[in-house]
Amino acid sequence: MDRWCIALRSKIAQIRAGKYAPDPQMFADAPPEVALLGEDLAELAHVIKVREEAHHALTLEVHHRVKNNMQIVTSLLNLQARQIKEPVARQALEQAQARMNALALVHRLLFEHRDDNNQGRIDIAMLLTALCAQLRIAQRHKTYVQLRCDVRHQLLPNASLVPLALFVVEVVTNAYRHACPEGRDYTIALTADNGLLRITDDGTGFDVSSEFDSMGRQLIVALAQQLDGVLDITSRKDIGQKDASQADSGTIVTLHYPVAP
């Protein structure tokens, strides 16, 4: 009987591990009582498999619909922005469009990489590289600004993708718009490695204590908190930079966030 107890425990362990394939020969010569238990376990495994497949299909459908709806909203914002001549209002719509594009990108990646999504985590190198490409396109009229992206491969929980993407959008677009006026070339550099995200620019710099109290800053702080991260913002003006046009001026935004094992 010990042999059949071991076989039943083995079958239960397989189901727990997500292995639902039936094995008709496993209990072929077992006593009737054990054979019935084996059949019940096989039926239970089939029910669990069907339900998991249905749940997976529903999740993918939700991601697909959300992605499509966000693309529609982004298109509407783009059409509206083209008709507005007032710079501040147009800039607000363009920023909303950048945020929606970031959300749509997250859902697209979750949908496209559904089969290799490692235990509910996505490689942030894939996310941030694609996001930087989007931001370059959105700011392509600023040909004097170069956006560099150097991100190491690292898995991040799916729940952290949205706040991370929005954080990058806020910081990078803020650098494009406020730190890089026409007149010389600039570089915005994004790096990420082992729980450290750093976004730097060699732009005009600013007084962190008095000039960075906007909705953008509030969002950056809130998003960093969502990531359980530690945020640090410094500017060259804070350390006595007299000529903000010099190449050694600029701003550094650093985010330390926890890395899952």
TORMAR-650943 format. One record per residue (C-alpha): residue in three letters; x, y, z. Coordinates in Angstrom, 2 decimals. Layout:
BEGIN
<r 'Ala'; <X; Y; Z>>
...
***
This chain:
BEGIN
<r 'Met'; <0.00; 0.00; 0.00>>
<r 'Asp'; <2.93; 2.30; 0.67>>
<r 'Arg'; <3.70; 2.20; -3.06>>
<r 'Trp'; <0.27; 3.61; -3.93>>
<r 'Cys'; <0.41; 6.26; -1.20>>
<r 'Ile'; <3.68; 7.45; -2.71>>
<r 'Ala'; <2.10; 7.43; -6.20>>
<r 'Leu'; <-0.88; 9.50; -4.98>>
<r 'Arg'; <1.40; 12.01; -3.28>>
<r 'Ser'; <3.46; 12.22; -6.45>>
<r 'Lys'; <0.33; 12.96; -8.51>>
<r 'Ile'; <-0.76; 15.65; -6.06>>
<r 'Ala'; <2.72; 17.21; -6.23>>
<r 'Gln'; <2.49; 17.30; -10.04>>
<r 'Ile'; <-0.86; 19.08; -9.90>>
<r 'Arg'; <0.50; 21.57; -7.38>>
<r 'Ala'; <3.40; 22.29; -9.75>>
<r 'Gly'; <1.01; 22.96; -12.65>>
<r 'Lys'; <1.54; 19.66; -14.46>>
<r 'Tyr'; <-1.96; 18.54; -15.41>>
<r 'Ala'; <-1.25; 15.99; -18.15>>
<r 'Pro'; <-3.09; 12.70; -17.44>>
<r 'Asp'; <-1.14; 9.46; -16.93>>
<r 'Pro'; <-3.57; 6.55; -17.49>>
<r 'Gln'; <-0.91; 3.94; -16.66>>
<r 'Met'; <-0.04; 5.45; -13.28>>
<r 'Phe'; <-2.82; 3.61; -11.41>>
<r 'Ala'; <-3.61; 0.92; -14.01>>
<r 'Asp'; <-2.90; -1.98; -11.68>>
<r 'Ala'; <-3.76; -0.25; -8.41>>
<r 'Pro'; <-6.40; -1.48; -5.94>>
<r 'Pro'; <-9.93; -0.24; -6.82>>
<r 'Glu'; <-9.99; 2.35; -4.02>>
<r 'Val'; <-6.65; 3.83; -5.10>>
<r 'Ala'; <-7.65; 3.72; -8.76>>
<r 'Leu'; <-10.78; 5.76; -7.98>>
<r 'Leu'; <-8.70; 8.33; -6.13>>
<r 'Gly'; <-6.39; 8.47; -9.12>>
<r 'Glu'; <-9.33; 9.12; -11.44>>
<r 'Asp'; <-10.63; 11.86; -9.12>>
<r 'Leu'; <-7.21; 13.53; -9.12>>
<r 'Ala'; <-7.04; 13.35; -12.92>>
<r 'Glu'; <-10.49; 14.97; -13.19>>
<r 'Leu'; <-9.50; 17.65; -10.68>>
<r 'Ala'; <-6.34; 18.39; -12.69>>
<r 'His'; <-8.41; 18.76; -15.87>>
<r 'Val'; <-10.84; 21.19; -14.18>>
<r 'Ile'; <-7.97; 23.31; -12.83>>
<r 'Lys'; <-6.28; 23.38; -16.24>>
<r 'Val'; <-9.48; 24.50; -17.99>>
<r 'Arg'; <-10.07; 27.25; -15.46>>
<r 'Glu'; <-6.48; 28.50; -15.66>>
<r 'Glu'; <-6.65; 28.62; -19.45>>
<r 'Ala'; <-9.92; 30.56; -19.31>>
<r 'His'; <-8.47; 33.00; -16.78>>
<r 'His'; <-5.34; 33.46; -18.92>>
<r 'Ala'; <-7.42; 34.11; -22.03>>
<r 'Leu'; <-9.57; 36.65; -20.15>>
<r 'Thr'; <-6.48; 38.46; -18.86>>
<r 'Leu'; <-5.03; 38.70; -22.36>>
<r 'Glu'; <-8.34; 40.00; -23.69>>
<r 'Val'; <-8.41; 42.69; -21.01>>
<r 'His'; <-4.84; 43.78; -21.82>>
<r 'His'; <-5.66; 43.82; -25.54>>
<r 'Arg'; <-8.80; 45.93; -25.08>>
<r 'Val'; <-7.10; 48.34; -22.69>>
<r 'Lys'; <-4.20; 48.77; -25.13>>
<r 'Asn'; <-6.58; 49.49; -28.02>>
<r 'Asn'; <-8.65; 51.93; -25.97>>
<r 'Met'; <-5.52; 53.79; -24.87>>
<r 'Gln'; <-4.40; 54.08; -28.47>>
<r 'Ile'; <-7.77; 55.60; -29.34>>
<r 'Val'; <-7.50; 58.12; -26.48>>
<r 'Thr'; <-3.94; 58.97; -27.55>>
<r 'Ser'; <-5.11; 59.62; -31.11>>
<r 'Leu'; <-7.90; 61.88; -29.86>>
<r 'Leu'; <-5.45; 63.83; -27.69>>
<r 'Asn'; <-3.14; 64.21; -30.69>>
<r 'Leu'; <-5.95; 65.56; -32.86>>
<r 'Gln'; <-7.00; 67.97; -30.13>>
<r 'Ala'; <-3.44; 69.19; -29.53>>
<r 'Arg'; <-3.01; 70.02; -33.22>>
<r 'Gln'; <-5.98; 72.40; -33.07>>
<r 'Ile'; <-4.84; 74.29; -29.96>>
<r 'Lys'; <-2.57; 77.29; -30.48>>
<r 'Glu'; <-2.12; 78.31; -26.82>>
<r 'Pro'; <1.31; 76.87; -25.84>>
<r 'Val'; <0.54; 75.96; -22.21>>
<r 'Ala'; <-2.69; 74.14; -23.08>>
<r 'Arg'; <-1.06; 72.36; -25.98>>
<r 'Gln'; <1.86; 71.28; -23.80>>
<r 'Ala'; <-0.55; 69.87; -21.21>>
<r 'Leu'; <-2.30; 67.78; -23.87>>
<r 'Glu'; <1.03; 66.57; -25.24>>
<r 'Gln'; <2.10; 65.52; -21.74>>
<r 'Ala'; <-1.17; 63.65; -21.26>>
<r 'Gln'; <-0.53; 61.96; -24.61>>
<r 'Ala'; <2.98; 60.91; -23.49>>
<r 'Arg'; <1.52; 59.37; -20.33>>
<r 'Met'; <-1.12; 57.48; -22.28>>
<r 'Asn'; <1.53; 56.22; -24.69>>
<r 'Ala'; <3.53; 54.88; -21.74>>
<r 'Leu'; <0.48; 53.05; -20.35>>
<r 'Ala'; <-0.31; 51.61; -23.78>>
<r 'Leu'; <3.30; 50.44; -24.12>>
<r 'Val'; <3.14; 48.55; -20.82>>
<r 'His'; <-0.04; 46.76; -21.86>>
<r 'Arg'; <1.41; 46.00; -25.30>>
<r 'Leu'; <4.49; 44.39; -23.76>>
<r 'Leu'; <2.38; 42.37; -21.33>>
<r 'Phe'; <0.26; 41.17; -24.24>>
<r 'Glu'; <3.10; 40.45; -26.67>>
<r 'His'; <5.27; 38.66; -24.10>>
<r 'Arg'; <2.51; 36.75; -22.37>>
<r 'Asp'; <4.16; 33.37; -23.03>>
<r 'Asp'; <7.60; 34.27; -21.66>>
<r 'Asn'; <6.39; 36.50; -18.81>>
<r 'Asn'; <8.63; 35.08; -16.09>>
<r 'Gln'; <6.41; 34.57; -13.01>>
<r 'Gly'; <4.60; 37.86; -13.47>>
<r 'Arg'; <7.73; 39.91; -14.24>>
<r 'Ile'; <9.01; 41.77; -17.31>>
<r 'Asp'; <12.55; 42.79; -18.30>>
<r 'Ile'; <12.81; 46.55; -17.71>>
<r 'Ala'; <15.50; 46.84; -20.40>>
<r 'Met'; <12.82; 45.98; -22.95>>
<r 'Leu'; <10.34; 48.44; -21.39>>
<r 'Leu'; <12.66; 51.43; -20.98>>
<r 'Thr'; <14.37; 51.00; -24.36>>
<r 'Ala'; <10.98; 51.06; -26.10>>
<r 'Leu'; <9.83; 53.96; -23.93>>
<r 'Cys'; <12.89; 56.05; -24.80>>
<r 'Ala'; <12.21; 55.37; -28.49>>
<r 'Gln'; <8.67; 56.73; -28.01>>
<r 'Leu'; <9.95; 59.83; -26.23>>
<r 'Arg'; <12.50; 60.52; -28.99>>
<r 'Ile'; <9.70; 60.42; -31.56>>
<r 'Ala'; <7.49; 62.70; -29.47>>
<r 'Gln'; <10.34; 65.23; -29.14>>
<r 'Arg'; <11.82; 64.75; -32.60>>
<r 'His'; <11.50; 68.47; -33.38>>
<r 'Lys'; <14.22; 69.10; -30.76>>
<r 'Thr'; <17.03; 67.83; -32.93>>
<r 'Tyr'; <19.63; 69.46; -30.69>>
<r 'Val'; <18.76; 67.09; -27.79>>
<r 'Gln'; <20.08; 63.52; -27.68>>
<r 'Leu'; <18.36; 60.97; -25.46>>
<r 'Arg'; <20.60; 58.05; -24.48>>
<r 'Cys'; <19.34; 54.86; -22.87>>
<r 'Asp'; <21.60; 52.31; -21.17>>
<r 'Val'; <19.52; 49.80; -19.20>>
<r 'Arg'; <20.74; 46.45; -17.89>>
<r 'His'; <18.49; 43.41; -18.04>>
<r 'Gln'; <16.47; 43.04; -14.86>>
<r 'Leu'; <13.07; 41.51; -14.12>>
<r 'Leu'; <10.52; 43.79; -12.49>>
<r 'Pro'; <7.06; 42.77; -11.18>>
<r 'Asn'; <4.24; 43.61; -13.58>>
<r 'Ala'; <2.61; 45.81; -10.93>>
<r 'Ser'; <5.70; 48.09; -10.93>>
<r 'Leu'; <5.81; 48.64; -14.70>>
<r 'Val'; <3.22; 51.42; -14.86>>
<r 'Pro'; <4.67; 53.65; -12.10>>
<r 'Leu'; <8.19; 53.12; -13.46>>
<r 'Ala'; <7.16; 54.01; -17.02>>
<r 'Leu'; <5.25; 57.10; -15.89>>
<r 'Phe'; <8.17; 58.16; -13.68>>
<r 'Val'; <10.51; 58.07; -16.68>>
<r 'Val'; <8.01; 59.97; -18.84>>
<r 'Glu'; <7.68; 62.78; -16.28>>
<r 'Val'; <11.41; 63.21; -15.70>>
<r 'Val'; <12.53; 62.94; -19.33>>
<r 'Thr'; <9.82; 65.19; -20.79>>
<r 'Asn'; <10.52; 67.73; -18.03>>
<r 'Ala'; <14.18; 67.74; -19.07>>
<r 'Tyr'; <13.28; 68.14; -22.76>>
<r 'Arg'; <10.95; 71.08; -22.08>>
<r 'His'; <12.60; 73.02; -19.29>>
<r 'Ala'; <16.29; 72.10; -19.22>>
<r 'Cys'; <17.14; 72.28; -22.91>>
<r 'Pro'; <16.37; 75.64; -24.52>>
<r 'Glu'; <17.57; 76.29; -28.05>>
<r 'Gly'; <21.09; 77.54; -28.49>>
<r 'Arg'; <23.36; 74.52; -28.03>>
<r 'Asp'; <23.34; 70.73; -28.01>>
<r 'Tyr'; <22.20; 68.75; -24.96>>
<r 'Thr'; <22.25; 65.15; -23.76>>
<r 'Ile'; <19.70; 63.42; -21.58>>
<r 'Ala'; <20.98; 60.07; -20.30>>
<r 'Leu'; <18.92; 57.31; -18.71>>
<r 'Thr'; <20.66; 54.42; -16.98>>
<r 'Ala'; <19.23; 51.58; -14.89>>
<r 'Asp'; <21.03; 48.73; -13.18>>
<r 'Asn'; <20.29; 46.57; -10.13>>
<r 'Gly'; <17.61; 48.74; -8.54>>
<r 'Leu'; <19.14; 52.10; -9.44>>
<r 'Leu'; <17.53; 54.37; -12.05>>
<r 'Arg'; <19.34; 57.59; -12.91>>
<r 'Ile'; <18.26; 60.26; -15.37>>
<r 'Thr'; <20.72; 63.09; -16.00>>
<r 'Asp'; <20.86; 66.08; -18.31>>
<r 'Asp'; <23.46; 68.76; -19.02>>
<r 'Gly'; <20.83; 71.46; -19.32>>
<r 'Thr'; <20.29; 74.78; -17.59>>
<r 'Gly'; <19.78; 73.46; -14.06>>
<r 'Phe'; <17.44; 75.00; -11.48>>
<r 'Asp'; <16.95; 75.73; -7.81>>
<r 'Val'; <15.40; 72.54; -6.44>>
<r 'Ser'; <14.19; 74.26; -3.27>>
<r 'Ser'; <12.06; 76.83; -5.07>>
<r 'Glu'; <11.57; 76.02; -8.74>>
<r 'Phe'; <10.52; 72.39; -8.78>>
<r 'Asp'; <7.19; 72.50; -6.96>>
<r 'Ser'; <4.88; 71.62; -9.82>>
<r 'Met'; <2.41; 68.90; -10.71>>
<r 'Gly'; <5.30; 67.11; -12.41>>
<r 'Arg'; <7.24; 66.97; -9.16>>
<r 'Gln'; <4.18; 65.79; -7.23>>
<r 'Leu'; <3.73; 62.97; -9.74>>
<r 'Ile'; <7.40; 62.01; -9.59>>
<r 'Val'; <7.30; 61.83; -5.79>>
<r 'Ala'; <4.04; 59.85; -5.79>>
<r 'Leu'; <5.33; 57.39; -8.41>>
<r 'Ala'; <8.57; 56.87; -6.49>>
<r 'Gln'; <6.49; 56.05; -3.40>>
<r 'Gln'; <4.44; 53.53; -5.39>>
<r 'Leu'; <7.71; 51.79; -6.27>>
<r 'Asp'; <8.81; 51.87; -2.60>>
<r 'Gly'; <11.78; 53.81; -3.88>>
<r 'Val'; <14.09; 56.49; -2.50>>
<r 'Leu'; <14.13; 59.61; -4.67>>
<r 'Asp'; <16.93; 62.16; -4.91>>
<r 'Ile'; <16.94; 65.27; -7.13>>
<r 'Thr'; <19.95; 67.56; -7.45>>
<r 'Ser'; <20.84; 70.39; -9.79>>
<r 'Arg'; <24.15; 72.07; -10.58>>
<r 'Lys'; <22.64; 75.44; -9.61>>
<r 'Asp'; <22.34; 74.14; -6.06>>
<r 'Ile'; <26.14; 74.03; -5.75>>
<r 'Gly'; <26.84; 77.52; -6.99>>
<r 'Gln'; <26.68; 77.13; -10.76>>
<r 'Lys'; <26.83; 80.73; -12.05>>
<r 'Asp'; <26.53; 80.18; -15.76>>
<r 'Ala'; <23.74; 77.70; -16.51>>
<r 'Ser'; <24.76; 77.57; -20.17>>
<r 'Gln'; <28.04; 75.84; -19.35>>
<r 'Ala'; <28.34; 72.18; -20.24>>
<r 'Asp'; <28.78; 71.15; -16.59>>
<r 'Ser'; <25.38; 72.43; -15.53>>
<r 'Gly'; <22.36; 70.16; -15.37>>
<r 'Thr'; <20.16; 67.98; -13.19>>
<r 'Ile'; <20.40; 64.47; -11.76>>
<r 'Val'; <17.32; 62.47; -10.77>>
<r 'Thr'; <18.10; 59.23; -8.94>>
<r 'Leu'; <15.65; 56.54; -7.87>>
<r 'His'; <16.66; 53.57; -5.73>>
<r 'Tyr'; <13.96; 50.89; -5.84>>
<r 'Pro'; <13.82; 47.39; -4.32>>
<r 'Val'; <14.86; 44.47; -6.51>>
<r 'Ala'; <12.97; 41.20; -6.16>>
<r 'Pro'; <15.15; 38.09; -5.76>>
***
